[in-house]
């Protein structure tokens, strides 16, 4: 179940989404010489609502996908809309899981995915945000989010085909790390219907040891439902002039790029965006930056990419899931905001990433 995530494309209406599949997904499939290509669809909330209300539209979209040799096993329901606006930043964390709009969007996505799943699919998955940005958050918010996730779990249990929700920890959010997500989810959700989305860029930024983080998920009785295969920026000596110049080229206005610095005593210092980190963090220990960089194209020194965290995490998941591996979705949504020297033709870049990923998933196809 290896796919690439279509949140790299901007369309937020059904005609535009189909046009993007023709412009990018079909050429990627052809470049890979694959009979079927896995696509992890991102449907903005209005599109998901329209499809959920119209069974005939879902049938037409299913036919459009099949005609193009595309297979959908997973949806990315983290961004609600406006993901390619001029400035996104904190807006991507709204609506939160305390709001009815988030619940409705997720239920709409489940209705859509149930019809889009190929006949040979064992299960579907939907990734979602880790409750919301960390502030403001209180006990009342906790209770509302708990009730909303319980409602989603009950709705998923009623579907004829198994669909699971995958909560995706992210730096700066209520569920900042994998450990935070495990502590919050374990006593609250039915693990048959709700688990984790392991974004390996986010995991790397937290400086958690990947195998131990994965083990903690399974010790708690939860599962990795989906892996978002992604890599963060790493710089060993961020205080040098060369490192600061290289990092500054990645500071851009659309997305939030959280930064973590590991201090000598093992503690982790935090900044909510790269410009803030360059102004405020001491730069005496290594940095990890939440900037999804292409998996196959390593940045030039003094920067590096955390692909080792990705491969270690995948190996750990395989140990715990020897018989049923989670969906794997390559999620480099940042192609349009990469520094010019790091950009690549999008079709070629996506195909190269999928080749890189496929080589590290022996025996797995580019789609299910």
C-alpha positions as CSV (number, residue, x, y, z in Angstrom):
1,X,0.0,0.0,0.0
2,X,2.6,2.5,-1.0
3,X,1.1,5.8,-2.2
4,X,2.0,9.4,-2.7
5,X,-0.1,12.1,-1.0
6,X,-1.9,14.5,-3.3
7,X,-1.8,17.4,-0.8
8,X,1.2,18.4,-2.9
9,X,-1.4,19.6,-5.4
10,X,-3.6,22.7,-4.8
11,X,-7.0,21.9,-6.3
12,X,-10.0,22.2,-3.9
13,X,-12.8,21.2,-6.3
14,X,-13.6,17.9,-7.9
15,X,-12.9,18.9,-11.5
16,X,-9.5,20.3,-10.5
17,X,-8.6,17.2,-8.5
18,X,-9.3,15.0,-11.5
19,X,-7.3,17.4,-13.7
20,X,-4.4,17.1,-11.3
21,X,-4.5,13.3,-11.5
22,X,-4.2,13.6,-15.2
23,X,-1.3,16.1,-15.0
24,X,0.7,14.4,-12.3
25,X,-0.5,11.0,-11.0
26,X,-1.0,9.3,-14.4
27,X,2.5,10.5,-15.7
28,X,4.1,9.3,-12.4
29,X,2.4,5.9,-12.9
30,X,3.7,5.7,-16.5
31,X,7.2,6.8,-15.5
32,X,7.3,4.0,-13.0
33,X,5.9,1.5,-15.5
34,X,3.2,0.5,-12.9
35,X,-0.2,-1.0,-13.7
36,X,-1.6,0.8,-10.7
37,X,-0.4,3.7,-8.7
38,X,-1.3,4.4,-5.1
39,X,-2.6,7.9,-4.4
40,X,-3.3,9.1,-0.9
41,X,-6.0,11.6,-1.7
42,X,-6.4,15.0,0.0
43,X,-10.0,16.2,-0.3
44,X,-10.7,19.7,1.0
45,X,-13.8,19.8,3.3
46,X,-16.2,21.1,0.7
47,X,-15.2,18.4,-1.8
48,X,-15.5,15.7,0.8
49,X,-19.0,17.0,1.9
50,X,-20.2,17.1,-1.7
51,X,-19.0,13.5,-2.4
52,X,-20.4,12.2,0.9
53,X,-23.8,13.6,0.0
54,X,-23.9,12.2,-3.5
55,X,-23.4,8.4,-4.1
56,X,-23.5,8.9,-7.8
57,X,-20.6,11.4,-7.6
58,X,-18.6,8.8,-5.6
59,X,-19.3,6.2,-8.2
60,X,-18.1,8.6,-11.0
61,X,-14.9,9.4,-9.0
62,X,-14.2,5.7,-8.4
63,X,-14.6,5.1,-12.2
64,X,-12.3,8.0,-13.0
65,X,-9.6,6.6,-10.7
66,X,-9.9,3.1,-12.1
67,X,-9.7,4.3,-15.7
68,X,-6.4,6.0,-14.8
69,X,-4.9,3.1,-13.1
70,X,-5.0,4.8,-9.7
71,X,-5.9,3.2,-6.3
72,X,-6.9,4.9,-3.1
73,X,-6.4,3.2,0.2
74,X,-5.9,6.2,2.4
75,X,-7.0,9.8,2.7
76,X,-5.2,12.7,4.3
77,X,-7.8,14.6,6.3
78,X,-5.4,16.8,8.3
79,X,-5.7,20.0,6.2
80,X,-9.3,21.1,6.2
81,X,-8.9,23.5,3.3
82,X,-6.7,26.3,2.0
83,X,-3.5,24.2,2.2
84,X,-1.9,26.1,-0.7
85,X,-3.0,29.6,0.4
86,X,-0.3,32.3,0.3
87,X,0.1,31.9,4.1
88,X,-1.0,28.7,5.9
89,X,1.0,28.5,9.1
90,X,-1.3,27.8,12.2
91,X,-4.4,27.7,10.0
92,X,-3.7,24.1,9.1
93,X,-4.6,23.1,12.7
94,X,-8.1,24.4,12.4
95,X,-10.8,23.4,12.9
96,X,-9.7,21.4,16.0
97,X,-11.1,18.2,17.3
98,X,-13.2,20.3,19.7
99,X,-15.2,21.6,16.8
100,X,-18.1,19.9,15.0
101,X,-16.7,20.9,11.6
102,X,-13.7,18.6,12.2
103,X,-15.9,15.7,13.2
104,X,-18.2,16.2,10.1
105,X,-15.2,16.5,7.8
106,X,-13.7,13.2,9.1
107,X,-17.1,11.4,8.9
108,X,-17.5,12.7,5.3
109,X,-14.0,11.4,4.4
110,X,-14.9,7.9,5.8
111,X,-18.1,7.8,3.7
112,X,-16.1,8.7,0.6
113,X,-13.2,6.3,1.3
114,X,-15.6,3.4,1.8
115,X,-16.6,3.7,-1.8
116,X,-13.2,4.5,-3.3
117,X,-11.4,1.5,-1.8
118,X,-10.4,-1.1,-4.4
119,X,-12.2,-4.4,-4.2
120,X,-9.0,-6.2,-3.1
121,X,-8.2,-3.7,-0.3
122,X,-8.1,-5.1,3.2
123,X,-8.7,-1.8,5.0
124,X,-8.7,2.0,4.5
125,X,-7.1,4.7,6.6
126,X,-7.7,8.4,7.3
127,X,-4.9,10.5,8.9
128,X,-5.9,13.5,11.0
129,X,-4.4,16.3,13.1
130,X,-3.3,15.7,16.7
131,X,-6.3,17.4,18.3
132,X,-5.1,21.0,17.5
133,X,-2.4,23.5,18.2
134,X,-1.3,23.4,21.9
135,X,-2.8,26.7,22.9
136,X,-5.5,27.3,24.0
137,X,-6.3,23.8,25.5
138,X,-8.0,22.9,28.7
139,X,-10.0,20.1,30.4
140,X,-13.2,21.1,28.6
141,X,-11.4,20.9,25.2
142,X,-10.0,17.5,26.2
143,X,-13.5,16.2,27.0
144,X,-14.9,17.5,23.7
145,X,-12.1,15.9,21.7
146,X,-12.5,12.6,23.6
147,X,-16.3,12.6,22.8
148,X,-15.6,13.4,19.1
149,X,-13.1,10.7,18.6
150,X,-15.5,8.2,20.3
151,X,-18.2,9.2,17.8
152,X,-15.8,8.7,14.9
153,X,-14.8,5.3,16.3
154,X,-18.5,4.2,16.6
155,X,-19.2,5.4,13.0
156,X,-16.2,3.5,11.6
157,X,-17.4,0.4,13.4
158,X,-20.7,0.6,11.3
159,X,-18.9,0.6,8.0
160,X,-19.1,-2.6,6.0
161,X,-15.4,-2.3,5.1
162,X,-12.7,-1.7,7.8
163,X,-11.6,2.0,7.9
164,X,-9.3,3.3,10.7
165,X,-8.5,6.8,11.9
166,X,-4.8,7.6,12.3
167,X,-4.0,10.5,14.6
168,X,-0.7,12.2,13.6
169,X,1.5,13.7,16.3
170,X,3.2,16.9,15.3
171,X,5.6,19.3,17.1
172,X,3.8,22.2,18.8
173,X,0.4,20.5,18.9
174,X,-1.5,19.2,21.9
175,X,-0.1,15.7,21.0
176,X,3.4,17.0,20.2
177,X,5.2,13.6,20.2
178,X,4.4,10.0,19.7
179,X,4.7,9.5,23.4
180,X,2.1,12.3,24.0
181,X,-0.2,10.7,21.5
182,X,0.1,7.2,23.1
183,X,-0.6,8.6,26.6
184,X,-3.6,10.5,25.4
185,X,-5.1,7.9,23.1
186,X,-4.6,4.7,24.9
187,X,-7.2,5.2,27.7
188,X,-9.7,6.9,25.3
189,X,-10.0,5.1,22.0
190,X,-11.0,1.7,20.6
191,X,-7.7,0.6,19.0
192,X,-9.7,-1.5,16.5
193,X,-10.8,1.8,14.9
194,X,-8.4,4.5,16.0
195,X,-4.6,4.4,16.0
196,X,-1.6,6.5,15.0
197,X,-0.2,8.0,11.9
198,X,3.6,7.9,12.2
199,X,4.9,10.9,10.3
200,X,8.6,10.2,10.3
201,X,9.6,13.8,9.7
202,X,7.7,14.8,12.9
203,X,9.2,11.8,14.7
204,X,12.7,12.9,13.7
205,X,12.1,16.5,14.8
206,X,11.1,15.3,18.3
207,X,14.5,13.6,18.7
208,X,12.8,10.5,19.9
209,X,14.5,7.2,19.4
210,X,12.4,5.7,16.6
211,X,12.4,2.0,17.5
212,X,11.5,2.8,21.1
213,X,8.8,5.3,20.0
214,X,7.2,2.5,17.8
215,X,7.5,0.0,20.6
216,X,5.7,2.3,23.0
217,X,2.7,2.4,20.6
218,X,2.3,-1.3,20.6
219,X,3.0,-1.7,24.4
220,X,0.0,0.5,25.0
221,X,-2.2,-1.7,22.9
222,X,-2.4,0.8,20.0
223,X,-1.3,0.3,16.3
224,X,0.4,2.2,13.6
225,X,-2.4,2.6,11.1
226,X,-0.4,4.6,8.6
227,X,3.1,5.8,8.0
228,X,3.7,9.1,6.3
229,X,7.2,8.6,4.8
230,X,8.9,11.9,5.2
231,X,12.3,13.4,6.2
232,X,13.2,16.5,8.2
233,X,16.2,18.7,7.8
234,X,19.0,18.0,10.2
235,X,22.0,20.2,10.9
236,X,24.7,19.1,13.3
237,X,26.3,22.5,14.0
238,X,23.6,25.1,13.5
239,X,25.6,27.9,15.0
240,X,28.1,28.1,12.1
241,X,27.7,30.8,9.5
242,X,27.4,28.3,6.7
243,X,24.7,26.4,8.5
244,X,22.7,29.6,9.3
245,X,22.9,30.7,5.7
246,X,21.8,27.3,4.4
247,X,18.9,27.1,7.0
248,X,17.8,30.7,6.2
249,X,17.1,29.6,2.6
250,X,14.4,27.3,3.9
251,X,12.6,30.0,5.8
252,X,9.5,30.7,3.7
253,X,6.1,32.3,4.4
254,X,3.5,29.6,3.7
255,X,4.0,26.8,6.1
256,X,5.1,26.5,9.8
257,X,8.6,24.9,10.2
258,X,9.0,24.0,13.8
259,X,12.5,23.6,15.1
260,X,14.0,21.5,17.9
261,X,17.5,21.7,19.4
262,X,19.0,18.9,21.5
263,X,21.0,20.4,24.3
264,X,24.1,18.8,25.8
265,X,22.1,17.5,28.8
266,X,19.6,15.7,26.5
267,X,16.8,18.2,26.9
268,X,15.1,19.5,23.8
269,X,14.7,23.2,23.2
270,X,11.8,24.4,21.0
271,X,10.9,27.2,18.5
272,X,7.7,27.3,16.6
273,X,9.1,28.4,13.3
274,X,12.4,28.6,11.6
275,X,12.9,32.4,11.6
276,X,12.2,32.3,15.4
277,X,14.7,29.5,15.8
278,X,17.4,31.5,13.9
279,X,16.7,34.5,16.2
280,X,16.4,32.7,19.5
281,X,17.8,29.2,19.9
282,X,21.4,29.0,21.0
283,X,22.6,26.7,18.2
284,X,25.0,24.8,20.4
285,X,23.4,21.4,19.8
286,X,22.0,19.8,16.6
287,X,18.8,21.0,15.1
288,X,15.9,19.2,13.4
289,X,13.6,21.3,11.3
290,X,10.0,20.4,10.3
291,X,10.5,20.9,6.6
292,X,9.6,17.8,4.5
293,X,12.5,17.3,2.1
294,X,12.5,14.9,-0.9
295,X,13.4,11.4,0.3
296,X,15.8,10.6,-2.6
297,X,17.7,14.0,-2.8
298,X,19.9,14.6,0.1
299,X,20.5,18.3,0.9
300,X,24.1,19.5,0.6
301,X,26.3,19.8,3.7
302,X,26.1,21.3,6.2
303,X,22.5,20.2,6.0
304,X,21.3,16.6,6.0
305,X,18.0,14.7,5.9
306,X,16.7,12.3,8.5
307,X,16.0,9.4,6.2
308,X,17.7,7.1,8.8
309,X,14.8,7.8,11.2
310,X,12.4,6.8,8.4
311,X,14.1,3.5,7.7
312,X,14.6,2.7,11.4
313,X,11.0,3.4,12.2
314,X,9.7,1.3,9.2
315,X,11.9,-1.7,10.4
316,X,10.5,-1.3,13.9
317,X,6.9,-1.3,12.6
318,X,7.6,-4.4,10.5
319,X,8.8,-6.2,13.7
320,X,5.4,-5.5,15.3
321,X,3.3,-5.9,12.2
322,X,4.9,-8.9,10.4
323,X,1.6,-10.0,8.8
324,X,-0.2,-6.8,8.0
325,X,1.9,-3.7,7.3
326,X,0.4,-0.2,7.6
327,X,-0.3,2.0,4.6
328,X,2.8,4.0,3.6
329,X,2.3,7.4,2.1
330,X,5.1,9.5,0.7
331,X,4.2,13.0,1.9
332,X,6.5,15.7,0.5
333,X,4.0,18.5,0.2
334,X,6.7,21.2,0.1
335,X,8.0,21.0,-3.5
336,X,6.6,24.4,-4.4
337,X,8.4,26.1,-1.4
338,X,11.7,24.4,-1.5
339,X,14.7,26.7,-2.2
340,X,15.1,26.9,-6.0
341,X,18.3,24.8,-6.0
342,X,16.4,21.9,-4.4
343,X,13.4,21.9,-6.8
344,X,12.7,19.3,-9.5
345,X,10.1,18.6,-12.1
346,X,7.2,17.4,-10.0
347,X,6.4,14.3,-11.9
348,X,10.0,13.2,-12.0
349,X,10.5,14.1,-8.3
350,X,7.4,12.1,-7.1
351,X,8.5,9.2,-9.2
352,X,12.0,9.3,-7.8
353,X,10.7,9.4,-4.3
354,X,8.5,6.4,-4.9
355,X,11.4,4.5,-6.4
356,X,13.5,5.4,-3.4
357,X,10.8,4.3,-1.0
358,X,9.9,1.1,-2.9
359,X,13.6,0.0,-2.7
360,X,13.3,0.2,1.1
361,X,10.1,-1.8,1.2
362,X,11.1,-5.2,-0.2
363,X,8.3,-7.1,-1.9
364,X,5.9,-4.1,-1.9
365,X,4.3,-2.6,-4.9
366,X,3.9,1.1,-5.7
367,X,0.3,0.6,-4.8
368,X,-1.6,-2.1,-3.0
